[in-house]
């Protein structure tokens, strides 16, 4: 028997063992995906390869259009820290938030002014988020919902939160459900004093406002938060702050929903425009956090021991509301020990120790720029990405209008900047929300690596 035959026989034994070992490792992976994602969604194992940035067009800058910007973020890539692809969608639509389908093949991106939802293919070629479908009848199909905000994955479905309505452009709004293929299913209106939709009103408010949504499947619960309507979010920020009537038009509620039936169960008072919701990941932690934009509070949302009702408790101050720090995006770590809180007006990010959820305290803070909005954390907590834009008419102006994507490495004590992309210098626009992409989600990178390793072994 020659040496080549011996090697081939050896490989027949060793290769299945190696693959079995790899399968065991994959069963207990170190995750590296964003910690704000739906629990129903496919997750990235290991290093993300791309960040997709949903970007607002700026008049006179580049093509002036909203666009999905693909950035290479794998340190092994020759294009690390660079924009490698852009896909413009036509016009300026007030690009805002985006979210993947549960199979991670498509990225849905909403527009708060045009009310369009742009659907990008991110699986055919993950290095090029490509527009393949536009939903342009969101308002008519939903029965008058305006401002598609959070696009959130449920099994085979996408739930879209609205911010407004086409009657008075105020804050009364609804949830809208679609299939993954973009077919309209149903509309679920937020509870109001006039129609509680079967929900229990726990406090003073039932205002019908909406903003973010998160699911807690182990408790059969969805939670939605509240913001403001089209007439406010499309207004100049300074003008709005000086308008007493406009400042009254902000939400003060969180709604608890039955996840399976999509029925509203309870309306909780959370005064001051509670924005993003982030739920704990560990199975014994049945609570979530939100922050209030107008009153600068961290709020703990938790299930009470009896009756299945929920309550809200202010557990920390982010800043003096009189100084208008305007807390915006938040991100919870996968071990439920850290909550990152961004405040727009002062450009600060703060890491809160939430090991005791009733007593958060600041363990780290850093100024990111003149303003800052979104933060995305890898599952292992070592990478934090930041972008700047909030709303086209709310961003700071002139020299203070810095628009960037920045990556920092976090070692638990200090942040180290790895790269920064100036979106104005690159003629891209206003960098808003980020989502992670990876070849490994679709077996592309793993398949190539396995073939190469096997070929090398067999031909030695």
C-alpha positions in Angstrom: 0.0 0.0 0.0 1.5 3.3 -1.1 1.7 6.4 1.1 -1.1 8.2 -0.8 -3.5 5.2 -0.3 -2.7 5.2 3.4 -3.4 8.9 3.6 -6.7 8.5 1.9 -7.8 5.7 4.3 -6.6 7.7 7.2 -8.6 10.7 6.0 -11.8 8.6 5.7 -11.5 8.0 9.5 -10.2 11.3 10.7 -12.3 13.6 8.5 -15.7 12.5 9.9 -14.2 12.8 13.4 -13.0 16.3 12.7 -16.4 17.3 11.3 -18.1 15.7 14.4 -15.8 17.7 16.6 -16.6 20.9 14.6 -20.3 20.1 15.0 -19.9 19.9 18.8 -18.1 23.3 18.8 -20.9 24.8 16.6 -23.5 23.5 19.0 -22.0 25.8 21.7 -20.6 28.7 19.7 -19.3 32.0 20.8 -21.9 34.2 19.2 -20.9 37.5 17.7 -24.2 38.9 16.5 -26.0 42.1 17.6 -27.6 41.8 21.0 -30.7 43.8 20.0 -31.9 41.3 17.5 -35.1 39.2 17.5 -34.6 35.8 19.4 -36.3 34.1 16.4 -33.6 35.3 14.0 -30.6 33.3 12.7 -27.5 34.5 14.4 -23.9 35.0 13.2 -21.4 32.6 14.7 -18.0 34.3 15.1 -16.8 37.5 13.4 -19.2 39.5 11.4 -18.0 40.3 7.9 -20.1 43.3 7.1 -22.1 46.1 8.6 -25.0 47.4 6.6 -25.7 51.1 7.4 -29.2 52.5 6.5 -28.3 56.1 5.4 -30.2 59.3 4.8 -29.4 61.2 1.7 -28.3 64.8 2.0 -29.2 67.4 -0.7 -26.1 68.3 -2.8 -24.0 65.4 -1.4 -23.2 62.6 -3.8 -26.4 61.4 -5.4 -28.5 62.9 -2.6 -30.4 59.7 -2.1 -31.1 57.4 0.8 -29.0 54.3 0.5 -27.9 51.0 2.1 -24.1 51.2 2.6 -22.1 48.0 3.0 -18.9 48.2 5.0 -16.3 45.4 5.4 -15.5 44.9 9.1 -13.7 41.6 9.2 -10.0 42.4 10.2 -8.9 39.6 7.8 -10.5 41.5 4.8 -8.3 43.6 2.5 -11.1 46.1 2.6 -11.4 46.3 6.4 -13.0 49.5 7.6 -13.9 50.6 4.0 -17.2 51.1 2.2 -17.4 48.3 -0.5 -20.9 48.8 -1.9 -23.8 51.2 -1.9 -27.4 50.8 -3.1 -29.4 53.9 -3.5 -33.2 53.7 -3.3 -34.3 56.9 -5.1 -35.0 60.2 -3.3 -34.9 61.1 0.4 -37.5 59.2 2.3 -36.3 59.8 5.9 -34.5 56.5 6.1 -34.6 55.3 9.7 -34.6 51.7 11.1 -34.1 48.3 9.5 -34.4 44.6 10.5 -33.8 41.1 9.1 -36.4 38.4 8.4 -36.0 35.4 10.7 -34.1 33.4 8.1 -31.7 36.4 7.7 -32.0 36.4 3.9 -33.6 39.8 3.6 -33.2 43.2 5.3 -36.3 45.4 5.6 -35.6 49.1 5.9 -38.3 51.6 6.7 -38.8 55.3 5.6 -40.6 57.6 8.0 -41.7 60.2 5.5 -42.4 58.4 2.2 -43.8 55.4 4.2 -42.0 53.0 1.9 -40.3 49.8 3.1 -37.3 48.8 1.0 -36.3 45.1 1.1 -32.7 44.2 0.4 -31.3 40.8 -0.5 -28.3 40.1 1.8 -27.9 36.4 1.2 -27.2 36.0 -2.5 -24.0 38.1 -2.1 -23.6 39.3 1.5 -21.0 41.9 0.3 -23.7 43.7 -1.6 -27.0 44.5 0.1 -29.2 44.7 -3.1 -32.6 46.2 -3.3 -35.1 43.6 -4.6 -38.5 44.9 -3.5 -40.3 48.0 -2.4 -43.5 48.1 -0.4 -45.1 51.4 -1.4 -48.7 50.8 -0.3 -48.0 50.5 3.5 -50.5 53.3 4.4 -53.4 52.1 2.3 -53.0 48.4 3.1 -52.6 49.0 6.8 -55.7 51.2 7.1 -53.9 54.5 7.6 -50.7 53.8 9.5 -47.8 56.2 8.8 -44.1 56.1 9.5 -42.9 52.4 9.4 -40.3 52.3 12.2 -39.1 49.0 13.7 -39.1 46.0 11.3 -39.0 43.0 13.6 -38.7 39.3 12.9 -41.2 36.7 14.1 -41.4 33.1 12.6 -42.1 33.6 8.9 -43.5 37.1 9.7 -42.4 40.7 10.0 -44.0 43.0 12.5 -43.7 46.7 11.7 -44.3 49.4 14.2 -45.9 52.7 13.0 -45.3 56.2 14.4 -48.3 58.0 13.1 -51.5 58.0 11.0 -52.8 59.6 7.9 -55.7 61.4 9.5 -54.1 64.0 11.8 -50.4 63.0 11.5 -50.3 62.7 15.2 -49.0 59.9 17.4 -51.9 57.4 17.3 -50.7 54.4 15.4 -50.6 50.6 15.1 -48.6 47.5 14.5 -48.7 46.1 11.0 -47.9 42.4 10.2 -46.5 41.0 6.9 -45.3 37.7 5.6 -41.6 37.4 4.9 -42.5 37.7 1.3 -44.0 41.2 1.8 -47.7 40.3 1.8 -49.9 42.3 4.2 -51.6 40.3 6.9 -53.2 42.5 9.5 -53.1 45.8 11.5 -53.3 45.9 15.3 -54.1 49.4 16.6 -52.6 50.7 19.8 -54.9 51.0 22.8 -56.4 54.4 23.5 -58.8 55.8 26.1 -61.5 55.7 23.4 -60.8 52.1 22.6 -58.5 50.0 24.9 -58.6 47.1 22.4 -59.3 44.8 25.4 -56.3 45.9 27.3 -56.1 46.9 31.0 -55.1 50.5 31.6 -52.7 50.4 34.6 -52.1 54.2 34.9 -53.0 57.6 33.7 -52.3 57.2 29.9 -53.6 55.2 27.0 -52.4 57.4 24.2 -52.1 55.0 21.3 -48.5 56.0 20.4 -45.9 53.6 19.1 -42.2 53.3 18.4 -40.2 50.1 19.2 -41.1 46.4 19.7 -39.4 43.4 21.3 -40.6 39.9 22.0 -40.0 37.7 25.1 -41.2 34.3 23.8 -40.7 32.5 27.1 -43.4 34.7 28.6 -45.6 34.9 25.5 -45.1 38.7 25.5 -44.4 41.5 23.1 -43.7 45.0 24.4 -44.1 48.3 22.4 -42.9 51.7 23.3 -44.0 55.2 22.2 -42.6 58.4 20.6 -44.3 61.0 18.5 -46.1 61.5 15.2 -45.2 62.8 11.7 -46.1 66.4 12.5 -43.3 66.4 15.2 -40.6 64.1 13.8 -40.6 66.0 10.4 -40.3 69.4 12.2 -37.1 71.3 12.8 -35.8 70.3 16.2 -35.2 73.8 17.5 -38.6 74.9 16.3 -40.2 71.9 18.0 -38.5 72.6 21.3 -39.9 76.1 21.3 -43.5 74.9 20.4 -45.4 74.2 23.6 -48.1 72.4 21.8 -45.7 70.2 19.9 -43.9 69.2 23.1 -47.2 67.9 24.5 -47.4 65.5 21.5 -45.1 62.7 22.8 -46.0 59.2 24.0 -46.0 58.2 27.7 -46.8 54.5 27.5 -45.5 50.9 27.0 -48.0 48.3 25.9 -47.8 44.6 26.8 -49.1 42.3 24.1 -50.0 38.6 23.9 -47.3 37.4 21.5 -49.4 34.6 19.9 -52.7 36.4 19.5 -51.3 39.9 18.9 -53.8 41.2 21.4 -53.0 44.2 23.6 -53.1 43.1 27.3 -51.9 46.0 29.4 -51.0 49.7 29.0 -48.3 50.9 31.4 -47.4 54.5 32.2 -43.8 55.4 31.2 -43.9 59.2 30.9 -41.3 61.1 28.7 -41.3 59.2 25.4 -39.8 55.7 26.1 -37.8 54.8 23.0 -35.8 51.6 22.4 -36.7 48.4 24.3 -34.0 45.8 25.1 -35.0 42.6 26.9 -32.7 40.4 29.1 -31.4 37.3 27.4 -30.9 34.9 30.3 -34.0 32.6 30.8 -34.4 33.5 34.4 -34.5 37.2 33.7 -38.0 38.3 32.7 -37.4 42.0 32.4 -36.5 44.6 29.8 -35.1 48.1 29.8 -36.1 51.3 28.0 -35.0 54.9 28.3 -37.1 58.1 28.2 -36.0 60.8 25.7 -37.6 63.7 27.5 -37.0 62.8 31.2 -33.6 61.1 30.8 -34.5 58.0 32.8 -33.5 54.3 32.6 -36.7 52.4 33.2 -37.0 48.7 34.2 -39.9 46.9 32.8 -40.7 43.7 34.7 -43.3 41.0 35.1 -44.9 41.1 38.5 -45.0 37.9 40.5 -48.7 37.6 40.5 -51.3 37.9 37.8 -49.0 38.2 34.8 -49.1 42.0 34.9 -46.1 44.2 34.2 -44.8 47.3 35.9 -42.4 50.1 35.1 -39.8 51.5 37.6 -37.4 54.4 37.1 -34.0 52.9 38.2 -31.4 55.5 37.1 -31.0 59.1 35.9 -29.0 59.5 32.6 -28.8 63.3 32.9 -30.5 66.5 33.8 -33.6 66.7 31.5 -33.3 70.5 31.6 -30.0 70.1 29.7 -31.8 68.0 27.0 -29.2 65.2 26.7 -31.9 63.2 24.8 -31.2 59.5 25.4 -31.7 57.6 22.2 -30.4 54.1 21.4 -29.5 51.5 23.9 -27.8 48.0 23.7 -27.9 45.2 26.3 -25.0 42.7 26.6 -25.7 39.1 26.1 -24.8 38.3 29.7 -27.3 40.9 31.0 -24.6 42.8 32.9 -24.1 45.9 30.8 -26.5 48.4 29.2 -25.0 50.9 26.7 -26.9 54.2 26.6 -26.3 56.9 24.0 -27.5 60.5 24.4 -27.8 62.5 21.2 -27.3 66.1 22.2 -24.1 65.7 24.2 -22.7 63.0 22.0 -22.0 60.7 24.9 -22.1 56.9 25.3 -22.3 55.4 28.8 -21.9 51.9 29.9 -24.1 51.0 32.9 -23.5 48.1 35.1 -26.9 46.4 35.3 -25.9 43.3 37.3 -28.5 44.5 39.8 -31.2 45.7 37.4 -32.7 47.9 40.2 -29.5 49.8 40.7 -27.7 50.6 37.5 -24.6 52.7 37.7 -22.2 54.2 35.2 -18.9 52.2 34.8 -17.7 53.9 31.7 -18.4 56.9 29.5 -17.0 58.5 26.4 -17.8 61.4 24.1 -18.3 60.1 20.5 -18.8 63.3 18.7 -21.0 66.4 18.5 -23.9 64.0 18.5 -24.4 60.3 18.5 -27.4 58.0 18.0 -27.1 54.3 17.4 -25.0 51.6 19.0 -24.7 48.0 18.0 -22.8 45.5 20.1 -21.4 42.1 19.1 -22.7 39.1 21.0 -19.4 38.6 22.7 -19.4 42.2 23.8 -16.0 43.1 22.4 -17.0 45.2 19.4 -19.2 48.3 19.6 -20.3 50.2 16.5 -21.6 53.8 16.6 -23.5 56.0 14.1 -24.7 59.6 14.4 -27.9 60.6 12.6 -31.2 60.8 14.4 -33.6 62.5 12.0 -32.9 64.7 9.0 -34.4 67.7 10.7 -33.1 67.0 14.2 -29.4 66.4 13.4 -27.0 69.2 14.4 -26.1 71.7 11.7 -22.9 73.2 10.3 -19.6 72.0 11.7 -21.4 70.1 14.5 -23.1 67.9 11.9 -20.6 65.1 12.0 -21.8 61.9 10.3 -19.8 58.7 10.9 -19.6 55.0 11.5 -17.0 54.1 14.2 -15.9 50.8 15.5 -14.4 50.4 19.0 -13.0 47.3 20.8 -14.2 47.0 24.4 -12.0 45.0 26.8 -14.4 45.5 29.8 -12.4 48.5 31.0 -11.6 50.7 28.0 -12.6 51.4 24.4 -10.1 51.4 21.6 -11.1 52.9 18.3 -10.4 50.6 15.3 -11.7 52.6 12.4 -13.9 55.6 11.6 -15.6 56.4 8.3 -16.7 60.0 7.7 -20.0 59.7 5.7 -20.0 63.3 4.6 -16.4 63.1 3.3 -17.4 59.9 1.5 -20.4 61.8 0.1 -22.8 59.1 1.5 -25.1 61.1 3.7 -26.3 60.7 7.3 -25.3 57.4 8.9 -28.3 56.0 10.9 -28.8 52.4 11.7 -26.5 49.4 11.5 -27.1 45.7 10.9 -24.5 42.9 10.8 -23.9 40.5 7.9 -21.7 37.4 7.4 -20.8 34.8 4.9 -21.2 32.1 7.6 -24.9 32.7 7.8 -25.4 31.1 4.4 -22.6 28.5 4.5 -20.6 30.4 1.9 -17.4 31.0 3.8 -17.5 27.7 5.8 -18.0 25.7 2.5 -14.9 27.2 0.9 -12.8 26.7 4.0 -13.8 23.0 4.4 -13.1 22.3 0.7 -9.7 23.9 0.9 -8.7 22.1 4.1 -9.9 18.7 2.7 -8.1 19.2 -0.6 -4.9 20.2 1.2 -5.1 17.1 3.4 -5.8 14.7 0.6 -3.1 16.0 -1.7 -0.2 16.1 0.8 
